Structures are given as structure tokens and as C-alpha cells.
Amino acid sequence: MKIWFQLLSSETKMKSFIAAVQALVDRAVEPGTTVEVRGTSEGVLGDQYRLFFQYDQKEVIQNGLRIRREGGYDAFAIANSLDPALVDMREMLDIPVLSFMENSCFTACTMGERFAVIAPNRKMVPRYREIVLSYGLRDRLATVEPILFDDVRAQELAFTDPEVAAQVERDMIAATRRCAEKGAEVVFAAGPPGALMAQRGVFEVDRVPILDTYTHLAKAAEMRVRMHQLTGVAVSRRCLYEAPAPELVRRVAQAYNIQELLQD
């Protein structure tokens, strides 16, 4: 089994974070399962802003379409909290496509009545709320709480500098307690802070679980691959995830010169 695990972090500027995520998922998957953790060439430069996010997700789409054409993977896991190209990939791929945010929210719902999301910065608070509400989980969301250490690129240092790591951990504990005060029974964080807490073995604060989100996503992808193998079904083809007809794919690929689709 081979799983493509797509972060949006820069493969050159966030190497330590990517390596940490790889180590987290490698320790958890079954023998015979390979999880290929990948970043992007540039990484996110400001994905809290909607326009910039459109450019950030372009490489995700290109990778997904290349897998559609060339195969070689049994699942595509979007390991970013903003659901980049999630609907797009489910329309186009016939293998399971999973999302960090969706999987984290529904996992949290199995562990407590209400959950909270710890956001990388204040600008992302309304975006995360919007995403969670789109899942129909309005009554299960206690709060979205921003971490105060909000420089995502600087968070790379948390995986190389013990003092920075300690500061991020303190901020995560404080954010978890703020979430609990607002009614959260389970929390999870997007990006490096969540991976750092898992790396340091901190999975609970004051009896409130902190999800090991990347490991949960990798294990969910394993399960979905097995179910796909058993049933032959990976996604609904009615309405939202209906796939385009091959002739339309060909016409669009030619019209827009989409190299990843031209050989279909």
C-alpha cells in the first residue's frame, strides 16, 4: 500500500517539520504500508489570505492529476487544514482522497461532545469556523482559538531549537486550556504545533485530548484503502463528487493545456 501525504509546507524551508511528520506516520502504519510525506516547492507564504491560498493549492492539484495519469498510489491524503483542492481531487481521482481537517473534526466527535481547533493565527479563525460549519458540525464546535506563536515559518525552529520547542509547547498548553474554558472536550492544532506536541508525547492537557492529527490521517488512509480493496468503492459519483466525462476531460485538457491530463 502506498499513500501520497500532501503537506503545503516548503520542502526546502520546512525540512525538519516534514521529517517530523514522516517519523510520526512511519511509527504508526502497518508493515507493507508506505506513506510518502511531501511538501511543495514554495510552501505557504500567506494562505490565511484567500487569493494567496488559490496559488498555494495549485501544486496539490498538479500532483493529484499526475497520480491520476500515472497511478502508483492507493490513496491521496491532503495533510493541510484548509482542505486545498479537496472537492477537486475527489471529482478526479478514483482512489480514496482524505482531508486533514475533515478527518480531525470527525475523529474528535468520536472522543467528546464538543471540540476546538487551535489555529496558526487570528486571520484563520473565521476560515476554520467556515470549514467546520460546512461539515454540518456547528453544534459540535466549541471554539477556534489562535496560538500566540503565529509565525508558521519560524515554527520550523521548534524542531531544531529546544527553546523554541518549549515556547510552542507552552503556547499550545495555554491555548488548550483556553479552549477547555470555552467548552471544548477535545482539541487539535493545525500545522507544526500539533506535530510538535505529538513528537514530544503530549497528547492530553487537564484530561482534554490533543489529537495526533497526522497519525490519525495516515491510519484513516490505510483503512480507506483496505475498504476500497474490499468493496471497490472509494467515493460517491452522485452530485458533489460526480466525475467529468472522459470527452470533457480531453477537451478541457487541450483548451487549457493541462499537461497532467493530456495523455488521458
C-alpha positions in Angstrom: 0.0 0.0 0.0 1.3 3.4 -0.9 -0.2 6.7 0.3 0.6 10.2 -1.0 0.6 12.5 2.0 0.4 16.1 0.9 1.6 19.0 3.1 1.7 22.5 1.8 4.9 23.4 3.6 8.1 24.2 1.7 10.2 21.1 1.0 13.3 23.3 1.3 12.4 25.7 4.1 10.4 23.3 6.3 12.6 20.2 6.1 12.6 19.5 9.8 8.8 19.8 10.2 8.3 17.5 7.2 10.8 15.0 8.6 8.9 15.1 11.9 5.6 14.3 10.2 7.3 11.5 8.3 8.6 10.0 11.5 5.1 10.3 13.2 3.3 8.4 10.4 6.1 5.8 9.9 5.9 4.7 13.6 2.1 4.0 13.2 1.4 2.4 9.8 1.3 -1.3 9.3 4.2 -3.3 7.7 3.8 -3.0 3.9 2.4 0.5 4.0 4.4 3.4 2.7 3.4 6.9 3.5 5.2 9.4 1.3 5.1 12.8 3.0 5.5 15.6 0.5 5.6 19.3 0.7 5.5 21.9 -2.1 8.2 23.8 -3.9 7.4 27.2 -2.4 5.3 26.4 0.6 2.6 28.6 2.0 3.5 32.3 2.1 0.2 33.6 3.4 -2.5 31.0 3.0 -4.7 32.8 5.6 -5.5 35.2 2.7 -7.9 33.7 0.1 -6.1 34.9 -3.0 -2.7 33.6 -1.9 -4.4 30.3 -1.0 -5.5 29.8 -4.6 -1.9 29.8 -5.7 -0.8 27.7 -2.8 -3.1 24.8 -3.8 -2.1 24.8 -7.4 0.7 22.3 -6.8 -1.7 20.0 -4.9 -3.9 19.9 -8.0 -0.9 19.1 -10.3 0.3 16.3 -8.0 -3.2 14.8 -7.8 -3.6 14.9 -11.6 -0.2 13.4 -12.2 -1.2 10.5 -9.9 -4.5 10.2 -11.8 -2.5 9.8 -15.0 0.4 7.7 -13.8 -1.1 5.7 -10.9 1.3 4.2 -8.3 -0.7 5.4 -5.1 -3.6 3.8 -3.3 -4.8 7.0 -1.5 -4.2 10.8 -1.6 -4.2 12.4 1.8 -4.4 16.2 1.9 -2.5 16.9 5.1 -3.4 20.6 5.3 -6.1 22.1 7.4 -7.6 24.3 4.7 -8.9 21.4 2.5 -6.9 22.5 -0.5 -8.4 21.1 -3.7 -10.4 18.5 -1.7 -13.5 18.5 -3.8 -11.4 18.9 -7.0 -9.4 15.7 -6.2 -12.5 13.7 -5.2 -14.0 14.6 -8.6 -10.9 13.5 -10.5 -9.4 10.6 -8.6 -10.8 7.1 -8.2 -8.7 6.3 -5.1 -9.7 7.5 -1.6 -9.0 11.2 -1.0 -8.8 12.2 2.6 -8.5 15.6 4.3 -6.7 16.6 7.5 -9.4 19.0 8.7 -12.3 16.7 7.9 -10.7 13.6 9.4 -9.6 15.6 12.5 -13.1 17.0 13.1 -14.9 13.7 12.8 -12.3 11.9 14.9 -12.7 14.5 17.6 -16.5 13.9 17.5 -15.9 10.2 18.5 -13.9 11.3 21.6 -16.0 14.1 23.0 -19.2 16.1 22.5 -17.6 19.3 21.6 -14.2 20.1 20.1 -11.9 23.0 19.4 -9.4 23.9 16.7 -6.2 25.7 17.5 -5.4 28.0 14.6 -2.0 29.2 13.4 -3.1 32.9 13.6 -6.1 35.1 14.2 -6.8 35.6 10.5 -7.5 31.8 10.1 -10.2 31.8 12.9 -13.1 32.6 10.6 -11.8 30.4 7.8 -11.6 27.4 10.1 -15.1 28.1 11.5 -16.4 28.3 8.0 -14.8 24.9 7.1 -16.2 23.2 10.2 -19.7 24.6 9.6 -19.6 23.3 6.1 -19.3 19.8 7.6 -22.5 20.4 9.5 -20.8 20.4 12.8 -22.0 23.8 14.1 -23.2 22.4 17.5 -20.0 20.3 18.0 -17.6 23.2 17.6 -16.8 24.9 20.9 -14.3 27.5 19.6 -11.4 28.2 17.3 -8.5 29.6 19.3 -5.4 31.1 17.7 -2.0 30.2 19.0 0.1 33.2 20.0 3.3 31.9 18.4 1.9 32.6 14.9 4.9 32.8 12.6 4.4 29.5 10.7 7.9 29.6 9.0 9.5 30.4 12.4 7.8 27.3 13.8 10.3 25.2 11.8 12.8 26.1 14.5 10.6 24.2 17.0 12.1 21.0 15.5 15.7 22.1 15.8 15.8 24.6 18.7 14.8 23.3 22.2 14.0 26.7 23.5 11.6 27.4 20.6 10.1 24.0 21.0 9.4 24.7 24.7 7.8 28.0 23.8 5.5 26.4 21.3 4.6 23.7 23.8 3.7 26.3 26.4 1.6 28.2 23.9 -0.2 25.0 22.9 -0.9 24.1 26.5 -2.2 27.7 27.2 -4.4 27.5 24.0 -5.8 24.1 25.0 -6.8 25.5 28.4 -8.5 28.5 26.8 -10.4 26.0 24.5 -11.4 23.9 27.6 -12.7 27.0 29.3 -15.0 27.6 26.3 -16.4 24.1 26.5 -14.0 22.0 24.4 -13.6 18.4 25.4 -11.1 17.5 22.6 -8.7 19.8 20.7 -6.4 19.6 17.7 -4.0 22.0 16.1 -3.1 22.7 12.5 0.4 22.5 11.3 3.7 22.3 13.1 2.4 22.9 16.7 0.3 19.8 16.5 3.1 17.7 15.1 5.5 19.0 17.8 3.1 18.0 20.6 2.9 14.5 19.2 6.6 14.3 18.8 7.1 15.3 22.4 4.4 12.8 23.5 1.9 15.4 24.8 -1.5 14.0 24.0 -3.6 15.4 26.8 -3.8 18.6 29.0 -6.0 18.6 32.1 -7.8 15.4 30.7 -8.5 17.2 27.4 -7.1 15.1 24.5 -4.9 16.8 21.9 -5.2 14.8 18.7 -2.1 13.4 17.0 -3.6 14.6 13.7 -1.1 13.4 11.2 -1.0 9.9 12.6 -4.8 9.8 12.6 -4.9 10.9 9.0 -2.3 8.2 7.9 -4.2 5.5 9.8 -7.6 6.6 8.3 -6.0 6.5 4.8 -4.8 2.9 5.5 -8.4 1.9 6.5 -9.9 3.6 3.5 -7.5 1.8 1.1 -8.5 -1.5 2.7 -12.2 -0.8 2.3 -11.6 0.3 -1.3 -9.9 -3.0 -1.9 -12.7 -4.9 -0.3 -15.7 -3.1 -1.9 -14.3 -1.4 -5.0 -15.9 1.9 -3.9 -13.9 5.0 -3.0 -16.3 7.9 -3.4 -19.9 8.7 -4.4 -20.4 9.7 -8.0 -23.7 11.5 -7.4 -23.8 15.3 -7.2 -20.9 16.8 -5.4 -18.1 14.4 -6.4 -19.5 13.5 -9.8 -16.6 12.9 -12.2 -16.4 14.7 -15.6 -16.9 12.6 -18.7 -13.7 11.5 -20.5 -14.5 13.6 -23.6 -14.9 16.7 -21.4 -11.6 15.9 -19.7 -9.9 15.7 -23.1 -11.4 18.9 -24.4 -10.6 20.9 -21.2 -7.0 19.5 -21.1 -6.5 20.7 -24.7 -8.1 24.0 -24.2 -6.1 24.9 -21.1 -3.0 22.9 -22.0 -3.2 20.9 -18.7 -0.2 18.6 -19.2 -1.2 16.2 -16.4 -4.4 15.4 -18.3 -3.3 15.5 -21.9 -2.4 11.8 -22.0 -5.8 10.5 -20.6 
